[in-house]
């Protein structure tokens, strides 16, 4: 829980009262698995929630938290992209969509979508077979590659 001692609500000090910890600040209020507990503490007025910067706001001004990425906070209208998942904060709700195309790959290959959604590190997810004048394999940046299909993990990709 956020330490809210001394925060201000439009110039007024916080209100000491019984509150459910899941309804005191924006993050806990939006977290679906918050463990409810009633405490006597300093809190915002009814219907308001404490933001990260210590102000009391209505729920639609809370912004968004992506609970798949601890401590990731997004202002309303802000967009986040990870692999094929693009999310936009709408008020206090993260709206996510898949941005990769559905592709059918040849036998023994995996689609770009599957590689990106697998959660593996994409810095050098696949290796390109070495060019004749290079002694080591090159890395393929799957996210920025124009290829839609890649060799399965452990196999070398060759240039087309």
HELIX and SHEET records of a PDB file:
HELIX    1   1 UNK A   21  UNK A   23  5                                   3    
HELIX    2   2 UNK A   26  UNK A   30  1                                   5    
HELIX    3   3 UNK A   59  UNK A   61  5                                   3    
HELIX    4   4 UNK A  112  UNK A  117  1                                   6    
SHEET    1   A 2 UNK A   8  UNK A   9  0                                        
SHEET    2   A 2 UNK A  12  UNK A  13 -1                                        
SHEET    1   B 2 UNK A  15  UNK A  20  0                                        
SHEET    2   B 2 UNK A  38  UNK A  43 -1                                        
SHEET    1   C 2 UNK A  49  UNK A  50  0                                        
SHEET    2   C 2 UNK A  56  UNK A  57 -1                                        
SHEET    1   D 2 UNK A  64  UNK A  66  0                                        
SHEET    2   D 2 UNK A  72  UNK A  74 -1                                        
SHEET    1   E 3 UNK A  79  UNK A  82  0                                        
SHEET    2   E 3 UNK A  85  UNK A  90 -1                                        
SHEET    3   E 3 UNK A  93  UNK A  98 -1                                        
SHEET    1   F 2 UNK A 109  UNK A 111  0                                        
SHEET    2   F 2 UNK A 149  UNK A 151 -1                                        
SHEET    1   G 3 UNK A 138  UNK A 140  0                                        
SHEET    2   G 3 UNK A 126  UNK A 128 -1                                        
SHEET    3   G 3 UNK A 156  UNK A 157  1                                        
END                                                                             
